């Protein structure tokens, strides 16, 4: 069940493939639930050292074209299992919205002011990893990086694994996404030792032992196949054990190279301590779908990006029908906006997909 392009939506836990995007609603033609009045969540740092972890994390393999080493992404079924095991689903004020987040279909991915799609893995984040993998070594090593709207955090996972000299901070609107997806994904890709799931090993052992026996009747074989299908409801490619006594040390390793932030972008710069040290690189994927959020996003770029050589990479669909966002509104606003010193940011297109639904990556840098 490894992740590859052109697999089905269910196989990949990604948004619809190109053919289905023409027929069904996706983030390219998005319907956002705006019934909730928008109360911006104040930005704050997430305490990585206190993040709850299960005894085992299950993940799928994501093989990005042109990237030799695979990335590991936690399965949504494993998230649900942890939440049920820790009895967090009905915490009155903290995690009650997570049930809705996890049960959203591919046709309804956002709840304005509540949930911004972090439990899904979006196509443009894969584009971003593929693009970063083609950059010269000096452009992706020894960098301080910020990923905005990280979700599954694929670009961060790649950069953390690419070089131990990189420090990568992550941000998502929802603390539940950081807790159940981002931190476990970082652990899977940088600290933990992954192995084949024990259920798969047992299945292989069964097949080997039965291969030496005579074949049963056709009816008995059919019954066994049906039983095997029933038992294999939730599958994964890899899993990694987390001994409870090792959790503090593992989370400390993560915190030594990563800080995590949750909440709205409007108050994020104050939390980042950008007056002391700014970022060499900022990456963000599928975050310009809503025009109302663009000023806050650009403001983070202006306040957090190092001068004069800092660079931002923005991966997005060219147009997000139905919600007004996309490349053109973002570029128009960026071209008109100056920071407190009167400096402006410029952009150039560095990637464009050949798919029916156009996707792009913009390189944003200082115009000094």
C-alpha positions as CSV (number, residue, x, y, z in Angstrom):
1,X,0.0,0.0,0.0
2,X,3.0,2.3,-0.6
3,X,2.2,5.9,-1.7
4,X,2.7,6.6,-5.4
5,X,1.2,8.9,-7.9
6,X,-2.0,7.9,-9.7
7,X,-3.1,5.5,-6.9
8,X,-6.7,5.8,-5.7
9,X,-7.7,8.3,-3.0
10,X,-8.4,5.5,-0.6
11,X,-5.0,3.9,-1.2
12,X,-3.1,7.1,-0.7
13,X,-5.2,9.0,1.9
14,X,-4.6,11.9,-0.4
15,X,-7.0,14.2,-2.2
16,X,-8.6,12.9,-5.5
17,X,-6.4,11.9,-8.4
18,X,-6.5,14.0,-11.6
19,X,-9.3,12.1,-13.2
20,X,-11.5,12.3,-10.2
21,X,-10.7,16.0,-9.7
22,X,-12.6,16.7,-12.9
23,X,-15.7,14.9,-11.6
24,X,-15.7,15.4,-7.8
25,X,-15.1,18.2,-5.4
26,X,-11.6,18.5,-4.0
27,X,-9.4,21.3,-2.6
28,X,-9.3,22.6,-6.2
29,X,-13.1,23.2,-6.1
30,X,-13.6,23.5,-2.3
31,X,-16.6,23.9,-0.2
32,X,-15.6,25.3,3.2
33,X,-18.0,25.1,6.2
34,X,-18.3,28.7,7.3
35,X,-21.2,28.2,9.7
36,X,-18.8,28.9,12.6
37,X,-17.9,32.5,13.4
38,X,-14.2,32.9,13.0
39,X,-12.4,33.4,16.3
40,X,-8.7,33.3,15.5
41,X,-6.8,30.9,17.7
42,X,-3.9,32.8,19.3
43,X,-0.6,31.4,18.2
44,X,1.5,29.6,20.9
45,X,4.4,27.2,21.1
46,X,3.5,23.5,21.4
47,X,5.3,21.6,24.1
48,X,7.0,18.8,22.2
49,X,8.4,17.2,25.4
50,X,4.8,16.6,26.8
51,X,3.4,15.2,23.6
52,X,1.5,11.9,24.2
53,X,2.7,8.9,22.3
54,X,1.3,5.4,21.8
55,X,3.3,2.2,22.3
56,X,3.5,1.6,18.6
57,X,3.2,4.0,15.6
58,X,1.9,2.6,12.3
59,X,2.8,4.2,9.1
60,X,2.6,4.0,5.3
61,X,5.5,4.4,2.9
62,X,5.4,7.4,0.6
63,X,7.8,7.1,-2.3
64,X,8.3,10.5,-3.9
65,X,9.5,10.5,-7.6
66,X,13.2,11.3,-7.9
67,X,13.7,11.0,-4.1
68,X,15.7,7.9,-3.3
69,X,14.8,7.4,0.3
70,X,11.1,6.9,1.2
71,X,9.2,9.0,3.7
72,X,7.0,7.4,6.4
73,X,3.6,8.9,7.1
74,X,1.4,7.8,10.1
75,X,-1.9,6.2,9.1
76,X,-5.1,7.9,10.0
77,X,-6.4,4.6,11.4
78,X,-3.5,4.6,13.9
79,X,-4.4,8.1,15.0
80,X,-8.0,7.1,15.7
81,X,-6.7,4.1,17.6
82,X,-4.4,6.2,19.8
83,X,-7.2,8.7,20.5
84,X,-9.6,6.0,21.5
85,X,-7.0,4.2,23.7
86,X,-6.2,7.5,25.5
87,X,-9.9,8.4,25.8
88,X,-9.4,11.9,24.4
89,X,-12.2,11.9,21.9
90,X,-14.8,13.6,24.1
91,X,-12.7,16.0,26.2
92,X,-15.2,18.8,26.4
93,X,-13.2,21.8,25.3
94,X,-10.0,20.4,23.9
95,X,-10.5,17.5,21.5
96,X,-14.2,17.4,20.8
97,X,-13.7,18.8,17.3
98,X,-11.2,16.0,16.4
99,X,-14.0,13.6,15.7
100,X,-15.3,15.8,13.0
101,X,-11.8,16.4,11.6
102,X,-11.1,12.7,11.3
103,X,-14.5,11.9,9.8
104,X,-14.4,14.6,7.0
105,X,-14.5,13.1,3.6
106,X,-12.4,14.2,0.6
107,X,-15.2,16.4,-0.5
108,X,-15.4,18.5,2.7
109,X,-12.0,19.2,4.1
110,X,-12.1,22.4,6.0
111,X,-14.1,24.0,8.8
112,X,-13.4,27.7,8.8
113,X,-11.9,28.8,12.1
114,X,-11.8,25.3,13.4
115,X,-9.9,22.9,11.2
116,X,-7.7,23.7,8.2
117,X,-7.1,20.3,6.6
118,X,-4.0,19.1,8.5
119,X,-5.0,15.5,8.8
120,X,-4.8,15.0,5.1
121,X,-1.7,14.9,2.9
122,X,-2.0,17.3,-0.1
123,X,-0.5,16.8,-3.5
124,X,1.5,20.1,-3.5
125,X,3.4,19.0,-0.4
126,X,4.7,16.0,-2.5
127,X,5.6,18.5,-5.3
128,X,7.5,20.5,-2.7
129,X,9.6,17.5,-1.6
130,X,10.3,16.6,-5.2
131,X,11.5,20.1,-5.9
132,X,13.6,20.4,-2.8
133,X,15.3,17.2,-3.7
134,X,16.6,18.7,-6.9
135,X,18.2,21.7,-5.3
136,X,22.0,21.9,-4.8
137,X,23.3,20.6,-1.5
138,X,24.3,24.1,-0.2
139,X,20.7,25.3,-0.6
140,X,19.1,22.5,1.6
141,X,21.7,22.0,4.3
142,X,22.8,23.9,7.3
143,X,19.5,25.8,7.2
144,X,17.0,27.1,9.7
145,X,13.6,26.3,8.2
146,X,10.0,27.1,9.0
147,X,7.1,25.1,7.5
148,X,3.8,26.9,7.7
149,X,0.6,24.8,7.6
150,X,2.7,21.7,8.0
151,X,0.1,18.9,8.5
152,X,1.8,15.7,7.6
153,X,5.0,17.9,7.3
154,X,6.5,16.0,4.3
155,X,8.9,18.9,3.4
156,X,10.1,19.1,7.0
157,X,10.6,15.3,7.1
158,X,12.7,15.4,4.0
159,X,14.8,18.4,5.2
160,X,15.3,16.9,8.7
161,X,16.5,13.6,7.1
162,X,18.5,15.2,4.3
163,X,21.0,16.8,6.7
164,X,21.5,16.8,10.5
165,X,22.7,20.4,10.2
166,X,19.1,21.5,9.4
167,X,16.8,22.8,12.1
168,X,13.2,22.7,11.1
169,X,10.3,24.4,12.9
170,X,6.7,23.4,12.1
171,X,3.4,25.2,12.4
172,X,-0.2,24.2,12.0
173,X,-3.5,25.8,12.9
174,X,-4.6,22.8,15.0
175,X,-2.6,21.5,18.0
176,X,-4.3,18.1,17.4
177,X,-2.6,17.9,14.0
178,X,0.8,18.6,15.6
179,X,0.2,16.1,18.4
180,X,-1.2,13.2,16.4
181,X,0.4,13.6,12.9
182,X,3.4,15.9,12.8
183,X,5.4,14.8,15.9
184,X,4.8,11.1,15.2
185,X,5.8,11.6,11.6
186,X,9.1,13.3,12.7
187,X,9.7,10.4,15.0
188,X,9.1,7.8,12.3
189,X,11.5,9.5,9.9
190,X,14.3,10.7,12.3
191,X,14.4,8.8,15.6
192,X,12.5,5.5,15.5
193,X,13.5,2.2,13.8
194,X,10.7,1.1,11.5
195,X,10.0,-2.5,10.6
196,X,7.5,-4.6,8.8
197,X,4.2,-4.8,10.7
198,X,3.9,-7.9,13.0
199,X,0.6,-8.8,11.4
200,X,2.3,-9.0,8.0
201,X,5.1,-11.2,9.4
202,X,2.6,-13.6,10.9
203,X,0.7,-13.7,7.6
204,X,3.9,-14.6,5.7
205,X,4.7,-17.3,8.2
206,X,1.3,-18.8,7.8
207,X,1.7,-18.8,4.0
208,X,5.1,-20.5,4.2
209,X,3.9,-23.2,6.6
210,X,0.8,-23.9,4.5
211,X,2.8,-24.1,1.2
212,X,4.1,-27.5,2.1
213,X,0.6,-28.9,2.7
214,X,-1.7,-30.3,0.1
215,X,-4.3,-27.9,-1.3
216,X,-7.7,-27.9,0.4
217,X,-10.9,-28.0,-1.5
218,X,-11.8,-25.0,-3.6
219,X,-14.7,-24.2,-1.2
220,X,-12.3,-24.2,1.8
221,X,-9.9,-21.9,0.0
222,X,-12.7,-19.5,-0.7
223,X,-13.7,-19.5,3.0
224,X,-10.1,-18.8,4.0
225,X,-9.8,-15.9,1.6
226,X,-12.9,-14.4,2.9
227,X,-11.7,-14.7,6.5
228,X,-8.3,-13.1,5.5
229,X,-10.1,-10.1,3.9
230,X,-12.2,-9.6,7.0
231,X,-9.2,-9.6,9.2
232,X,-7.2,-7.2,7.0
233,X,-9.4,-4.1,7.5
234,X,-6.7,-1.6,8.4
235,X,-3.3,-2.1,6.9
236,X,0.0,-0.3,7.1
237,X,3.4,-0.6,5.5
238,X,5.6,-0.2,8.6
239,X,5.4,0.2,12.4
240,X,7.8,1.3,15.1
241,X,7.7,0.4,18.8
242,X,8.1,3.1,21.4
243,X,9.2,1.8,24.8
244,X,7.6,4.0,27.5
245,X,10.8,4.5,29.3
246,X,12.4,5.9,26.1
247,X,9.7,8.5,25.3
248,X,11.3,11.4,27.1
249,X,14.7,10.9,25.4
250,X,13.0,10.5,22.0
251,X,11.0,13.7,22.3
252,X,14.1,15.5,23.5
253,X,15.9,14.5,20.3
254,X,13.0,15.9,18.3
255,X,13.0,19.2,20.3
256,X,16.7,19.7,19.8
257,X,16.1,20.3,16.1
258,X,12.5,21.3,16.0
259,X,10.1,23.8,17.6
260,X,6.3,23.4,17.0
261,X,3.7,26.1,16.9
262,X,-0.1,26.1,16.7
263,X,-2.8,28.7,16.1
264,X,-3.3,31.6,13.7
265,X,-0.6,33.3,11.6
266,X,-1.6,36.8,12.7
267,X,0.2,36.4,16.1
268,X,2.8,33.8,15.0
269,X,5.8,36.2,14.4
270,X,5.8,37.2,18.1
271,X,6.0,33.5,19.1
272,X,8.9,32.8,16.7
273,X,11.3,35.2,18.4
274,X,12.3,36.5,14.9
275,X,13.9,39.6,16.5
276,X,16.7,37.3,17.6
277,X,17.0,34.9,14.7
278,X,15.2,34.7,11.4
279,X,14.7,31.8,9.0
280,X,16.9,30.9,6.0
281,X,14.0,29.2,4.4
282,X,10.2,29.1,4.7
283,X,8.1,26.4,3.0
284,X,4.4,26.1,2.7
285,X,2.0,23.9,0.7
286,X,-1.7,24.4,-0.1
287,X,-2.1,27.4,2.2
288,X,-3.2,30.1,-0.2
289,X,-6.7,28.8,-1.0
290,X,-8.4,31.5,1.1
291,X,-7.9,35.1,0.2
292,X,-8.7,36.4,3.7
293,X,-5.6,34.6,5.1
294,X,-3.1,35.9,2.6
295,X,-2.2,39.1,4.4
296,X,-1.3,37.2,7.6
297,X,0.7,34.7,5.6
298,X,2.7,37.4,3.8
299,X,3.2,39.2,7.1
300,X,4.9,36.1,8.5
301,X,7.2,36.0,5.4
302,X,8.1,39.6,5.9
303,X,8.9,39.3,9.6
304,X,10.4,35.9,9.7
305,X,12.5,35.6,6.5
306,X,16.2,36.5,6.8
307,X,17.5,39.4,4.7
308,X,18.9,39.5,2.1
309,X,19.3,35.8,1.2
310,X,16.3,34.1,2.8
311,X,13.9,32.3,0.5
312,X,10.3,31.1,0.7
313,X,8.8,28.3,-1.4
314,X,5.1,28.3,-1.9
315,X,3.4,25.2,-3.4
316,X,-0.2,25.5,-4.5
317,X,-2.8,24.9,-7.2
318,X,-3.0,27.6,-9.7
319,X,-6.6,28.2,-9.0
320,X,-8.9,27.1,-6.1
321,X,-12.3,27.4,-7.6
322,X,-15.1,28.4,-5.2
323,X,-13.1,30.0,-2.5
324,X,-11.2,32.8,-4.3
325,X,-7.6,31.8,-3.5
326,X,-4.8,30.7,-5.8
327,X,-1.5,31.9,-7.3
328,X,-2.8,35.1,-8.9
329,X,-4.4,36.7,-5.8
330,X,-1.3,35.7,-3.8
331,X,1.1,37.3,-6.3
332,X,-1.0,40.4,-6.7
333,X,-1.0,41.0,-2.9
334,X,2.7,40.2,-2.5
335,X,3.6,42.7,-5.2
336,X,1.8,45.5,-3.4
337,X,3.0,44.8,0.1
338,X,6.0,46.3,1.9
339,X,7.5,45.5,5.3
340,X,8.1,48.0,8.1
341,X,11.4,48.9,6.4
342,X,9.8,49.6,3.1
343,X,11.3,46.4,1.5
344,X,9.3,44.2,-0.9
345,X,9.3,40.5,-1.7
346,X,9.4,39.3,-5.3
347,X,8.4,36.0,-6.8
348,X,9.2,33.7,-9.6
349,X,7.7,30.4,-10.8
350,X,10.1,27.5,-10.4
351,X,7.8,24.5,-10.9
352,X,4.6,23.8,-12.9
353,X,2.9,20.4,-13.1
354,X,1.8,18.9,-16.3
355,X,-1.4,17.6,-14.8
356,X,-4.9,18.7,-15.8
357,X,-5.2,20.6,-12.5
358,X,-2.3,22.9,-12.6
359,X,0.0,23.0,-9.6
360,X,2.9,25.4,-9.2
361,X,5.8,26.3,-6.8
362,X,6.8,29.9,-6.4
363,X,10.2,31.1,-5.1
364,X,9.7,34.2,-3.0
365,X,12.8,36.3,-2.0
366,X,13.7,39.8,-1.1
367,X,13.8,42.5,-3.7
368,X,16.7,44.6,-2.3
